[in-house]
Amino acid sequence: MVPALAAAKALFGLTWFGAAALYFVVWWTLLFAVLPFRAKDDGSQPLVPGQDPGAPPLPQMRRKALWTTLLSDVVFLLVIAAFPLAGL
């Protein structure tokens, strides 16, 4: 995350705040794209009282957050590189 923000500031002239805001939007958008991956219910985990029956019992959020961060770095740099092409 920090190297991507530093590259956006150094190479493309974004402010730290602007780069962080864009990264935040890209990260959250990709998190919602990554959430359904490997979300399966094999029926081995019992439901906890109050748990939604459609929620996966083992969501593996740390793994998904890590993958989201790695993917966000790449997408963020691609978006920043496309800014001059769009005239921004």
trRosetta pair geometry for C-beta under 8 A, 3 or more apart (Angstrom, degrees):
i j d omega theta_ij theta_ji phi_ij phi_ji
1 4 5.9 -61 -151 36 27 110
1 5 6.5 22 155 -15 65 108
1 23 6.8 104 -154 177 90 145
1 69 6.1 -62 -55 -160 102 106
1 72 7.6 12 -98 94 85 118
1 73 6.6 -114 -80 -82 43 99
2 5 5.7 -55 -145 38 33 110
2 6 6.2 34 156 -19 67 107
3 6 5.5 -54 -142 39 33 112
3 7 6.2 36 156 -21 66 105
3 73 7.5 33 74 -146 95 126
4 7 5.7 -52 -147 35 30 112
4 8 6.5 33 152 -20 63 104
4 23 6.7 126 108 -108 122 127
4 72 7.8 -175 61 119 175 80
4 73 4.5 -147 -58 -140 140 80
4 76 5.2 66 173 87 136 134
4 77 5.8 -111 -139 -55 97 95
5 8 5.6 -52 -148 34 33 113
5 9 6.5 30 153 -17 65 105
5 16 6.9 50 171 -141 117 71
5 19 4.7 122 -145 132 78 129
5 20 6.2 26 -123 -72 131 70
5 23 6.2 -51 -80 -37 94 152
6 9 5.7 -56 -148 38 32 110
6 10 6.0 19 159 -9 68 113
7 10 6.0 -60 -134 45 28 102
7 11 5.4 -2 178 7 69 120
7 12 7.8 46 138 4 66 98
7 77 6.4 0 100 -110 140 107
7 80 7.6 132 112 88 95 157
8 11 6.9 -56 -114 50 16 90
8 12 5.4 -43 -160 45 54 117
8 14 4.7 -23 149 39 98 131
8 19 4.1 143 97 -124 137 123
8 22 7.6 -174 -156 64 159 131
8 23 7.8 -140 -7 -52 158 108
8 76 7.2 -65 -62 152 129 106
8 77 7.5 -130 -67 -102 88 62
8 80 4.9 -118 -115 -119 95 157
9 12 7.6 -22 -56 55 5 73
9 13 7.4 34 -167 -125 39 11
9 14 5.6 -89 -91 69 50 76
9 15 7.3 25 -116 -158 94 12
9 16 6.1 6 -88 -77 133 63
9 19 5.8 -74 -55 -28 81 154
11 80 7.6 91 84 137 111 126
12 80 5.1 -145 -7 174 166 107
12 81 7.6 -122 -77 -82 132 41
12 83 6.3 85 -163 52 133 139
12 84 7.6 -134 -133 -37 98 100
14 18 4.6 -132 -173 90 98 116
14 19 4.3 120 113 -59 133 92
14 22 7.5 -69 -154 14 155 136
14 80 7.1 -83 -23 -133 137 116
15 18 4.4 92 52 9 84 104
15 19 6.8 -155 85 -5 41 86
16 19 5.9 -58 -146 40 28 109
16 20 6.1 25 157 -17 65 110
17 20 5.9 -57 -144 40 28 108
17 21 6.2 29 157 -21 64 108
18 21 5.8 -54 -144 35 28 111
18 22 6.4 24 158 -14 63 107
19 22 6.0 -57 -148 39 29 107
19 23 6.2 30 154 -19 65 109
19 80 7.8 20 -124 -97 90 133
20 23 5.6 -54 -144 39 31 113
20 24 6.2 39 154 -26 64 104
21 24 5.6 -50 -149 30 30 116
21 25 6.8 28 153 -16 62 103
22 25 5.8 -54 -152 35 35 110
22 26 6.3 32 153 -16 67 107
22 76 6.8 123 122 -142 100 96
22 79 7.0 -165 169 108 123 136
22 80 7.5 115 118 -74 151 92
23 26 5.7 -57 -146 40 32 110
23 27 6.0 35 155 -24 68 108
23 72 6.7 85 -164 159 79 118
23 76 5.3 19 -108 -120 78 144
24 27 5.8 -53 -143 34 26 112
24 28 6.5 18 162 -11 62 108
25 28 6.3 -59 -146 40 27 103
25 29 6.2 26 157 -18 63 111
26 29 5.9 -60 -147 38 27 111
26 30 6.2 19 159 -11 65 111
26 72 5.2 130 120 -149 104 93
26 75 5.5 178 -171 102 125 114
26 76 5.0 166 75 -80 167 85
26 79 6.5 -145 -89 6 135 153
27 30 6.1 -65 -149 42 25 104
27 31 6.3 34 153 -29 64 104
27 68 6.2 83 -161 150 74 108
27 69 7.0 14 -129 -98 110 56
27 72 4.5 20 -93 -120 70 157
28 31 5.4 -44 -145 26 34 117
28 32 7.0 31 158 -14 62 99
29 32 6.3 -60 -162 34 31 105
29 33 6.9 26 144 -15 63 108
30 33 5.2 -54 -149 38 44 114
30 34 6.0 38 153 -19 74 107
30 68 5.2 149 110 -149 104 86
30 71 5.4 -172 -179 102 146 118
30 72 5.3 -161 40 -76 149 86
30 75 6.4 166 -67 28 138 155
31 34 5.8 -60 -143 40 31 106
31 35 6.4 50 156 -44 65 96
31 64 7.2 87 -147 146 76 105
31 65 7.4 10 -117 -106 109 60
31 68 4.7 27 -88 -131 70 153
32 35 5.8 -27 -142 4 33 121
34 37 5.7 -48 -169 14 57 120
34 64 5.2 151 128 -162 116 94
34 67 5.7 165 -151 99 144 114
34 68 5.0 -134 21 -76 155 91
34 71 7.1 166 -69 33 129 150
35 39 6.9 18 152 -43 64 141
35 59 7.8 -20 -156 -166 83 109
35 64 6.3 65 -98 -169 48 151
36 39 5.3 -95 -156 24 42 126
37 64 7.2 156 60 -110 103 102
37 67 7.9 -76 67 99 147 160
38 60 6.7 -21 103 44 121 146
39 56 4.4 -119 -163 -53 89 150
39 59 6.6 5 -115 -128 101 66
40 56 7.0 53 41 -125 15 118
41 45 7.6 -100 -148 44 84 102
41 56 5.8 -148 -66 -126 89 67
41 57 6.2 100 -122 0 91 96
42 45 7.9 84 59 3 79 83
44 57 7.9 -147 71 66 68 155
45 57 3.4 153 81 161 146 162
45 58 6.6 161 -38 -31 156 92
47 51 5.1 -156 -167 67 84 119
47 53 6.3 -30 -106 -102 143 71
47 57 7.7 -113 -93 -93 51 107
48 51 4.4 88 59 -25 82 126
51 55 5.9 -113 179 53 92 128
51 57 8.0 50 166 -105 154 71
52 55 4.3 96 69 -17 97 106
55 59 7.5 -47 175 -63 89 114
56 59 5.0 124 78 -83 111 69
59 64 7.4 -55 151 1 86 139
60 63 4.4 -23 164 37 104 120
60 64 5.9 111 108 -22 82 96
61 64 5.5 -59 -142 43 35 110
61 65 6.0 38 158 -23 69 105
62 65 5.7 -54 -145 35 29 110
62 66 6.4 30 155 -19 63 105
63 66 5.8 -54 -151 35 30 112
63 67 6.4 26 154 -13 64 107
64 67 5.8 -53 -144 41 33 109
64 68 6.1 38 154 -23 65 107
65 68 5.5 -52 -144 36 30 115
65 69 6.4 33 155 -22 63 104
66 69 5.8 -54 -150 33 30 111
66 70 6.5 25 154 -14 64 106
67 70 5.8 -54 -146 39 33 109
67 71 6.1 27 158 -12 67 111
68 71 5.9 -60 -143 44 28 107
68 72 5.8 33 156 -26 65 111
69 72 5.6 -53 -141 35 27 114
69 73 6.7 36 156 -26 60 98
70 73 6.0 -47 -157 22 31 112
70 74 7.2 22 151 -10 60 103
71 74 5.9 -58 -158 38 38 108
71 75 6.1 28 153 -12 72 111
72 75 5.8 -58 -137 45 33 106
72 76 5.6 39 161 -27 68 110
73 76 5.9 -55 -143 35 22 113
73 77 6.6 18 159 -14 59 107
74 77 6.2 -61 -153 37 27 106
74 78 6.5 25 152 -16 64 109
75 78 5.6 -57 -149 39 34 113
75 79 6.2 35 153 -21 68 105
76 79 5.8 -54 -148 35 29 110
76 80 6.3 27 155 -16 64 107
77 80 5.6 -52 -142 39 33 111
77 81 6.2 35 156 -21 64 106
78 81 5.7 -54 -145 37 30 111
78 82 6.4 29 154 -21 63 107
79 82 5.7 -58 -151 34 31 111
79 83 7.3 55 147 -44 60 87
80 83 5.7 -25 -163 -9 39 118
81 84 7.6 -49 -180 24 42 96
81 85 7.9 31 135 -5 63 112
82 85 5.2 -60 -161 42 57 117
82 86 6.0 48 146 -18 83 108
83 86 5.9 -67 -149 42 30 104
83 88 4.5 -88 -163 73 84 106
84 87 7.6 45 -173 -74 34 23
84 88 7.5 -101 -72 55 24 64
